[in-house]
């Protein structure tokens, strides 16, 4: 299962920091760091690009074969027999005509992307060949990319730094996770800036905001960087472990999490554990099962298609068995926790009696399957839903926290993170 592409409504630019907590005796939420937003710099709007026929245009027969194959797979295998209210049959003649009229490979692929996007389930998608290569490289967790060495999550007031790769320009400039990139070369950061990749040797000036610190500018030169997407873990006083799992999309993330838990246990028995799934948008089913195996056993739910069900059965882990933590398990979620990360949180809540802290998750939990196409492109199609053992379906609802703590945690340092502090309080952990 690929990471969900759903993006929930962004928080207001000036959020309220009043926390709503459904349990008693919760801590007072400290004020968040206010991050100034630079004045917008007008950007000229470019006219739509002119499509020029190219010699690499797929033949009409090839285009129609790919189109018909995609349309047929969706028609036969899509999870929802009513296509979510979309007139799938009616789209056939319209999009077939557009495929026939395409004047370039890019135009053809744009038509195919738009066709699958009509399903509007925030999971299914058509991926052109070049993007398939990039997708596979990302899933390896060890791709070589040119840039400054960060993974950034766009926010209304800048780019939230989620990961900084070792020995990268960003690492050398002391950019850290939880920093915010608020300006790029003097203009506000936007989602189109992405992870700030570019050509080798090119420079970029960033304005960095860090909770509790003054703004600073850094000048970085892009280079080849080996990505290294890993869980972050530490031990808190009171024998409380903490593991942040950024994604389930990297193939070996299950092994990485098992290694993190093994390291934590090697320092002495754990009384409790905090599993941080905030901003985790899901990934692979085998990674889901591998992480769950440390906390639960047996059948924990079912996946269902149009005309079948298959159980989700969890087997013993390769690493530590943490089913009997004396202080318990806390799972952190937010509105960007999606897909199999939501399934993980819900299973732990229902089967391992984990306390879920944070905000409602995205509610986008279909399982998608990859279909390789003849030209090297790929169709990801939602073919399964998920139900817990009690019959609960998370789709459109999400995980409901036991402790609703509605704050933008990305504006806080780790030491002042209200949701993390509440998790420590629940587990009886000492000061950090």
N, C-alpha and C positions, 0 to 999 in steps of 0.2 A: 504494500500500500504506500502510495506516495504521499508526501506532505500535502495537507490541504492548502488550497490557495485562497481560502476564504479570508477576507480582511474585514473585521467588524468595524462598526462606526468608531472613528477616532475619538479620544477624549477631548473635551474642550481645551482650547489653547490656554485658558486660565482655569485649571481644574479646582474643584473644591477639595480641601484636604480633610474635611470632616469624615471620620471613619464610621461606618455602620457595622457594628459587631453584634452578632446574635448570641454570643456567650457572655456571661457576666465576668466582672473583674478583669476585663481586657485592658491592656496598657493604653495610656494616652498617646495619640499619634503625634510625633514631633513634626514641626513645620518642615515642609519640603523646601529644597533650594529653588529659588526663583531663577529661571534661566532666561536672560534677555533675548529677544528676537531682533536681529538686525533689520533695518528698514528694507523693504523690497526694492530690488533693482529691476526696472522694466526690461523684459526680454522680448526682442522682436519676434513676431509670429511668422514662421516660415510658411510659404504656400505649400499645398499638398504636393508631394513628389510626383513627377511625371514618370509613368511606367514606360520603359523602353524595352521592346522585344529583345530578348537575348538568345544567343545560340544554345544555351543550356536548357531551354524550355523543354519540359517533358512533352512527348508526343501526345496527341489527343487521345489515342487509345490508352496510353499509360495513365493519363490524368483521370479518364473515365473509370478505368479499372480500380484505381485507388479510391476514387469517390464512391463507387458502388460497393467496394469492400467495407469502407467505413460505415456507409449508410446501413448495410446489411447487418454488420456486427452490432450496431446500436439497436437496430430493429429487433434483433433476436435475443440479445443478452442484457440490455439495459435493465437495471433493477426495477424501475417503475414501469409497469405495463402501459400506463396512460401517459408515459413520458413527462410526468409532472405537469400535465396540462398543455404541453407543446404539441402542435399538429405536425408530428414528425413526417407523416405521409405527405402532407401538404408542402413541406420544405423541399421534397425531392426535385420537382421540376424547376423550381427557382434556382436552387444551388447547382443543379446539373448544367443549367444554361450558363451560370457564372463560371463554372469550371471550363466549359467549352470556350468561353470568351477570354480566358486568362491569357495575357500576353507575355508573361514571364513566370519563372519558377516562384519568385517571391509573391506574385499576385495569386498564383494558384494556392500556395500554402496559406496565404491570408484568407482566402475563401474557405479553406478547410478548417482553419482555426475558428473562423466565425460560425461555420456550420455546427461544430461540436459545442461551441459556447452557447448556442441556443438552448441547450439542455438546462443551463443556469443552475447547476447543482454545486458549484464551487469546488468540484473535484474532477469531473471529466474534462479532458482536454486533448487537442491534437498537437503533436510536437514535431516540427520539421527536422530533417536529418542533422543539421548543424547543432540544433538545440538538444537533440538526443545525445550527441557526443558530450556536450557540456553537462547534461543531466547525469550521464553515467560517470563522468569525472567527479562531479560533486558527491555522488553516492559512494565513491571510493573513500572519501574523507581525506584523500592525500593528493589532490590535484595540484598541478603547477599552474599558477595564475600570475598575471602581471598586474601589479597594483601596489598598494601600501601595506597589505596584509591584515585586513579587517573583514569581519562580517557585520553589516550594519542593518538595523531595522528602522525603516522610515517612521518618523513620528511627526505630529503637526508642527513641532517647533525644532526640528532637526533630525539627525540620524543617531539613533541609540546604538552604541557599540556593544555588540554581543560577544564577539570573539576577537582576540588579537593573536596573530600567529607568531610563534617564536622566530627570532632573528629576522624580523621584517622591519621595514622602515617605520611602521607604526610603533612596534615594540621599542625600537631604539629611541624614538621620540617620547617615550613614556606615556603613550596612549594606552588606556586600560579599559577593560570591560566596565560598563556603567557610565563611561564618559559619553558626552553628546557632541556631535559635530554640528555646530549651528551655522557655520558659513564655509563656503568653498570659494577661494579666490575673491573674497570680499562680498559675495552674494549669498543669500540664504540657501542652506542645503535643501534639496528637494528629492523626492523619491527617484527621479530620473538619474540622480548622482549614484544611486546604488551603493556598491562596495568600493567606489572610486577607482575602478580599474582603468587602464589606459596603456599607452605605449611605453616601452622600456626607456628610461632616461628622462621622461617628461616630469615636470615638477607640479606640485599642487600645494597651495597655502590653505591651511585649515584653521578655523577658530574653534577651540575646544572648551567646552564647559564641563566642569566636574563638581558634583555636589559638595558644597562647603569650601570651594576654592575659587580664585579669581579666574576670569577668562584669560586664555593665552592663545597666541598664534604660533603655529609650527609650519615650517616649510619642508616638505617631503619630496623625495625623488623616487618615482616608481621603479620597481625591479621585479624580476621573477621571484615568486614566493611560493614555497610549498605549504599548502594549507594543511592544517592539523586540527580537525574538529574533535574535541575530546570533552568528556565530562569534567566538571570542576568539583573537587571534594575537599572537605576539611573536617576536623574533629573539634567540637566545642566542649568547654568545661561541663562536667556532669555526665561524661561519656555519651554525648549526643553526636551522632554522625550527621553529615550534610552532604548530599550529592545533587548537583545541578546537571540535568540531562538536557542539552540544548536541542537535540533532534533525535528522531528514530530513523532518519533517512540514510545515515551512514551505515554501511553494511555491518561493520564490526562494533557498532555502538553497544550491543549487548555484552560482548567480551570486555569492552572498555569499562562498562559499568560494573561488571563482575570483578574486574581488577581493582577498581576503586573501592568497592566494598571489602574485598580481601585485604587491601592495605589498611582500611579503617579498623577492621577486626584484629589485624596483626598488632595494633597498638593497644589492645585490651578489649574485653567484651563491651559491646554497646548496650546501653539501656534503652536508647531510642534513636530514631532516624528521621531526618527531614528529606523528602524526595521533592526536588524543585522541578516542576514541569511547566513553569511559566514561559510563555513565548515558544513552546515546543509545538510545532505544527504537524507532528506525526511522522510516519515513515513506514518501515517494513514490518510485516507480521512476525517474522522470526525474531526481530529485535524486541517487539512487544512481548512475545512469549518468554524470551531470555530474561528480561528485566523482571517480569512478573514472577518468574520461577523462584526468586529469592524470598517471596512473601506469601505465595498461595500455591495450592495443589489441586489437581483434578479439573473437572469441568466447571468453568466459571461463567459461561454464557454460550450463546449460539450466534453464528453468522447465518443469514438467510438470503437466498436469491429469489427469483420469481417463483420457482417451483421446487426448491430444496432448502434444507438446513444442514449445517455442519457445526459440530461442537468446537468450542475453544477449550482445549484440554492443556493444562500446564503440568509439565513433568519436573522432576527434581533438578536443581540447578547444578552448574559446574562449579559454582563458588559457594559462599556462605549461605546457610539456611537462617533467615532472619524472621521466621514466623512467630517467634516467642519473645519479642522484645518486651522487657518488663514495663518500660515507660510508654511503649507504643510507637506508632508510625504516623507522621503528618505529611500530607501531600499539598504542595502549593500549586495553585492554578490561577490563570487570568483569562481575559477575553480572547487572547491569542493562543491559548491552549486548544489544540484542534485535533481531529482525526483520531489516529490510534493513541495519541497522548491522552485524549479524553477517555478513550476506552480503558487505558491503563488506570487513570485516576478513579474512574467509576468502579472498576473491578476491585481495586484496593479498598475503596470506601465500603463496598458491599460485602466483600469476602474476607478482608483482612482487618476490618473495623478501623481502617485508617481515618483520621480526622482530616477533612479537606478544608484548607484555608485559602481565602482569596476572593475572586469574583467568578461569576458564571462563565463557563467555558463556551467555546464557539458554537457547539451544537451541530457539528458537521462531521459525521462519523462513517460515511459509506466506505466500503473497501473498493478500491479501484484495481483493475487488472490491465496489464500492458499487452497490447497487440502490435506485433512488429509488422510493418507494411513493406511492400516490395521495393520501394525507393529508399528505404532506410529511415523513414519517418515512423512515428509511433502514435498509437491511440491509447490513451488512458481512459478507461470506462468504469463508471460506478456500477458494480454488479451485485454487491451485497450490502445489507444493513447488519446491525448488531443489536442483540437484546441480552440484558443481564439475565441471570437465572430466575429472577422474579418477574420477568417479562418486560421490564422497563426498556424503552427505546430512547437513546440519547439524541437522535436526529431532531434538529429543530429546538431542542430543549437544553442540551448541554449538561454538564456536571453542576449540581447545586451544592455550593460549599456548606459545610457544617458551621463554619465561622465566616460570615460574609464581611470582609474587610475591604471596602471599596476605595482604594487609594491607588495612585499611579506609582507603583514601586520603582519604576525606572528613574524617578527623580531623586532617589535617596541613595546614599552610600550603603554598602553592605552593613556597616555598623548601626545604621539608623533605619534600616528597612522595616517598616511596621509589620508586614506580613511575616517576615523571618523572625522578628522579635516575638510575635504572638506564637509562632510555632515553638520557639524555645521555651516560652512560658508554659505552654501546654505540656511539654515534655519534662519540665522541671530542670531545664538546663541553666547553668550559671551564667554570669556576665561574660561577655566576649572579650 
